[in-house]
Amino acid sequence: MGANAEAGAMTAVPDRSVPATRKMPWSRLLADKSVRAGLGLAAFFAFWQAVTGLGLVDGFLLPSPFAVAQALWDMAVDGSLWIHLAASLQRVAVGFLLACVVGLALGLVCGWWRSVSDFVRPVVEALRPIPPLAWIPITILWFGLGDAASYFLVFLGAVFPAFVATYTAVRGLDRNQMNAALCLGAKPWQLFWDVLIPASLPIILPGLRIALGVGWMCVVTAELIAAQTGLGYLIQQSRMLFQINNVVAGMVTIGLVGFAMSAILERIERRVNAWAPSERN
Amino acid sequence: MTANAALISPAISSGLSSQFSPEDVQIDIRNVGKVYGSKTEEPVVALDGVTLRIRRGEFISLLGPSGCGKSTLLGIIAGFQSATSGQLLQDGRPITRPGPSRTVVFQDYALFGWMTVQQNVEFGLKAKGMGRAERAEIARALIAMVRLNGFEDKFPHQMSGGMKQRAAIARALAPDPDILLMDEPFGALDAQTRVLLQEEIARISSEAGKTVIFVTHGIDEAVFLADRVVVMSPRPGRVREEVLVPLPRPRTAEMRSDPWFVSTVNDLWETLKPEWQKGE
């Protein structure tokens, strides 16, 4: 809803006021969220270009944005970028889906039955602080240097945020709404699909977005050490070949893809949770 | 207590429930008690020996200050919680769990925020396994009954408090319950909206012919709506007295200036004042 309104405002403004655009476009343009976002990014790249272009930083330590763009273009043309990107995306997808299944199921069960959560939560809370990086040695021992190791590390990174969000959501359900559903004669499936799930989504979905972000970071970490393809591997490989432009190009790709994933999920959230107080204004 | 009751008026007396013939009784509350307890703290007696018989089609107001256990009693009748002692029968069968023969209207509406008004009202019909077309039709009729026509596709957050409560009333009526339980339904509304909705409830309850149990701490609201006002006293929650309301139904706005109405509301206020002051 919010996104639609925004898009509507963007197209409506120039239509209505062609002469006004000439008079005072700046303050109105600056009020637009995506214009601000664009300006912020532009300023960042300008600063980067200035630092490298003026020779303040050695080009070998940090290539200029143009050099990085050139490297990206070259890798896109020869296809290697897409191969690595696809490998990483596939790994994060599998690991994230596993994490969703386990995190959601465990979160629902623990949120619903307090006695179960008394058993499970101490285990979760003790495992949660171990960073995925610390899991790498034992992961390689268990799964070797294949895709399975990456799936497992993504899973480890994403499962805890998914669990915590689901648990918190179910825990915080409005007692009166559940009672209302029960006195209206709700069957168990109706209580689950029509009440529990939609009521929990405003908390679960942002949790899943964070989980995907963590998973994306984990896949790169895994590929740095335990893989033969993927963006992490690309960075590591390029470092060993002293192709600093490709290293930064890989980093930029990771950043942009992560940004895009988060933006897409946020759009979905806004649509699904349009009714929720957190998504209004 | 009996001294106070005698003071008020001849229409007010205690132990009225014993006068009904048994087949009239729809809800039979026998000596019900509720104790909230934990091992570490002193147990709290929320209800103590509540006995009440409610006839089919009767409109009962449960009146009392906050903390008198009236909402607890309503929750027990709904089946949301169980009594610690005593017996609770609906048409001779014990009440064990919530069900569509006793639907509830909550003070905070408890509407499903992710559903439109139409979907909210259809919820109880869907639970019955009713087909799409039929439940849409019934829901539309109920939405018209609470005068929300044109708002079928609105979400709760797009409506005012009064409109939300109308939607909640339509939703509660949809499964065609025998008994409508209302838990301080107008507590969160402004004074004007409250008066308007009181008149709506007076109209709807006569039209629908349901048994209604209406929990409130508003004396005039309790008297205006009910056939019988059950006054409760706090700590522990007990039935203190019962007031039969002789005004004809459906109730209309001008009855608020009826001399009997005015004097009964005043008398009740005088008797309840000490307890209200204590509870503050």
Interface residues (C-beta under 8 A of the other chain):
Chain A: D174 N176 Q177 N179 A180 A181 L182 C183 L184 G185 A186 K187 Q190 D194 V195 P198 A199 L201 W275 A276 P277 R280
Chain B: A78 G79 F80 R97 P98 G99 P100 R102 T103 V104 F106 D108 A110 L111 F112 G113 W114 M115 F123 G124 K126 A127 K128 F155 P156 H157 R171 A172 A174 P175 L181
